[in-house]
Amino acid sequence: MTGPPSATSTWRASPPATPFETDPPDWERWDASHLGGHRFVARRGGRVVGWVALAPVSDRCAYAGVADDSVYVSDDARGQGVGRQLLEAVIRSADAADIWTIQTGIFPENAVSIDLHQRCGFRIVGVRERLGRLAGNWRDVVFMERRKP
Ligand SMILES: CC(C)(COP(=O)(O)OP(=O)(O)OC[C@H]1O[C@@H](n2cnc3c(N)ncnc32)[C@H](O)[C@@H]1OP(=O)(O)O)[C@@H](O)C(=O)NCCC(=O)NCCS
């Protein structure tokens, strides 16, 4: 398991679909804000082509089992099942731990990510309208969640 340092180019390739965080954070900040046991990369030919990770949504103990997912696949590896493998891997690790809800926010036009999450058992909770601003424009975000069976 590893994190974004080796995956930074994957991140840079995808900012248009990444809700609001358009630049990769530095490693220390990323590492501190994501769960150690729930981060995976996909490698092809020794190169990282995708990653997935969970971040806690709150430090309140009532929400201790609620985490936010991020999943990214590099342009040239998309549409080949990598995203699904990554998301399924982190769902397995979450289910095996004490994480009862995985949630995520996705831009409405990102049909691939919405579809991927639905196929992995997420449901659309609703659309959070004008949630944040990107490049000066208010953006809606589709809020999705998967509850541990
Ligand atoms: C969203 C993303 C992670 C999907 O990864 P991927 O490896 O391309 O997805 P997969 O090949 O595993 O496909 C998973 C599902 O998505 C759907 N899908 C994949 N490519 C698609 C396409 N071009 N059009 C429509 N649906 C598509 C399929 O329904 C597929 O389901 P299946 O496994 O039953 O066939 C990837 O496109 C990505 O990194 N996008 C940019 C970053 C991003 O949006 N991250 C998510 C932020 S919430």
PDBQT file of the ligand as one rigid body, heavy atoms in Angstrom, charges set to zero:
ROOT
HETATM    1  C1  LIG A 201     -14.289   7.307 -12.349  1.00  0.00    +0.000 C 
HETATM    2  C2  LIG A 201     -13.077   6.419 -12.625  1.00  0.00    +0.000 C 
HETATM    3  C3  LIG A 201     -12.341   6.168 -11.299  1.00  0.00    +0.000 C 
HETATM    4  C4  LIG A 201     -13.582   5.078 -13.184  1.00  0.00    +0.000 C 
HETATM    5  O1  LIG A 201     -12.471   4.209 -13.338  1.00  0.00    +0.000 OA
HETATM    6  P1  LIG A 201     -12.379   3.175 -14.560  1.00  0.00    +0.000 P 
HETATM    7  O2  LIG A 201     -11.215   2.303 -14.323  1.00  0.00    +0.000 OA
HETATM    8  O3  LIG A 201     -12.430   3.923 -15.837  1.00  0.00    +0.000 OA
HETATM    9  O4  LIG A 201     -13.769   2.378 -14.388  1.00  0.00    +0.000 OA
HETATM   10  P2  LIG A 201     -14.010   0.858 -14.741  1.00  0.00    +0.000 P 
HETATM   11  O5  LIG A 201     -13.377   0.514 -16.052  1.00  0.00    +0.000 OA
HETATM   12  O6  LIG A 201     -13.677   0.024 -13.560  1.00  0.00    +0.000 OA
HETATM   13  O7  LIG A 201     -15.586   0.851 -14.941  1.00  0.00    +0.000 OA
HETATM   14  C5  LIG A 201     -16.470   0.760 -13.831  1.00  0.00    +0.000 C 
HETATM   15  C6  LIG A 201     -17.896   1.013 -14.291  1.00  0.00    +0.000 C 
HETATM   16  O8  LIG A 201     -17.987   2.350 -14.765  1.00  0.00    +0.000 OA
HETATM   17  C7  LIG A 201     -18.771   2.359 -15.971  1.00  0.00    +0.000 C 
HETATM   18  N1  LIG A 201     -17.985   2.949 -17.037  1.00  0.00    +0.000 N 
HETATM   19  C8  LIG A 201     -16.668   2.821 -17.267  1.00  0.00    +0.000 A 
HETATM   20  N2  LIG A 201     -16.309   3.561 -18.332  1.00  0.00    +0.000 NA
HETATM   21  C9  LIG A 201     -17.446   4.145 -18.772  1.00  0.00    +0.000 A 
HETATM   22  C10 LIG A 201     -17.735   5.044 -19.816  1.00  0.00    +0.000 A 
HETATM   23  N3  LIG A 201     -16.774   5.498 -20.648  1.00  0.00    +0.000 N 
HETATM   24  N4  LIG A 201     -19.012   5.455 -19.965  1.00  0.00    +0.000 NA
HETATM   25  C11 LIG A 201     -19.981   5.019 -19.140  1.00  0.00    +0.000 A 
HETATM   26  N5  LIG A 201     -19.767   4.169 -18.110  1.00  0.00    +0.000 NA
HETATM   27  C12 LIG A 201     -18.515   3.742 -17.948  1.00  0.00    +0.000 A 
HETATM   28  C13 LIG A 201     -19.150   0.992 -16.336  1.00  0.00    +0.000 C 
HETATM   29  O9  LIG A 201     -20.509   0.863 -15.986  1.00  0.00    +0.000 OA
HETATM   30  C14 LIG A 201     -18.299   0.120 -15.454  1.00  0.00    +0.000 C 
HETATM   31  O10 LIG A 201     -19.131  -0.908 -14.957  1.00  0.00    +0.000 OA
HETATM   32  P3  LIG A 201     -18.763  -2.449 -15.217  1.00  0.00    +0.000 P 
HETATM   33  O11 LIG A 201     -17.585  -2.735 -14.303  1.00  0.00    +0.000 OA
HETATM   34  O12 LIG A 201     -19.982  -3.195 -14.798  1.00  0.00    +0.000 OA
HETATM   35  O13 LIG A 201     -18.416  -2.583 -16.662  1.00  0.00    +0.000 OA
HETATM   36  C15 LIG A 201     -12.133   7.063 -13.677  1.00  0.00    +0.000 C 
HETATM   37  O14 LIG A 201     -12.885   7.336 -14.825  1.00  0.00    +0.000 OA
HETATM   38  C16 LIG A 201     -11.448   8.316 -13.185  1.00  0.00    +0.000 C 
HETATM   39  O15 LIG A 201     -10.399   8.259 -12.573  1.00  0.00    +0.000 OA
HETATM   40  N6  LIG A 201     -12.048   9.470 -13.492  1.00  0.00    +0.000 N 
HETATM   41  C17 LIG A 201     -11.444  10.761 -13.093  1.00  0.00    +0.000 C 
HETATM   42  C18 LIG A 201     -11.414  10.960 -11.601  1.00  0.00    +0.000 C 
HETATM   43  C19 LIG A 201     -12.769  10.803 -10.981  1.00  0.00    +0.000 C 
HETATM   44  O16 LIG A 201     -13.779  11.226 -11.529  1.00  0.00    +0.000 OA
HETATM   45  N7  LIG A 201     -12.764  10.200  -9.790  1.00  0.00    +0.000 N 
HETATM   46  C20 LIG A 201     -13.947  10.019  -9.008  1.00  0.00    +0.000 C 
HETATM   47  C21 LIG A 201     -14.201  11.246  -8.217  1.00  0.00    +0.000 C 
HETATM   48  S1  LIG A 201     -15.566  10.935  -7.165  1.00  0.00    +0.000 SA
ENDROOT
TORSDOF 0
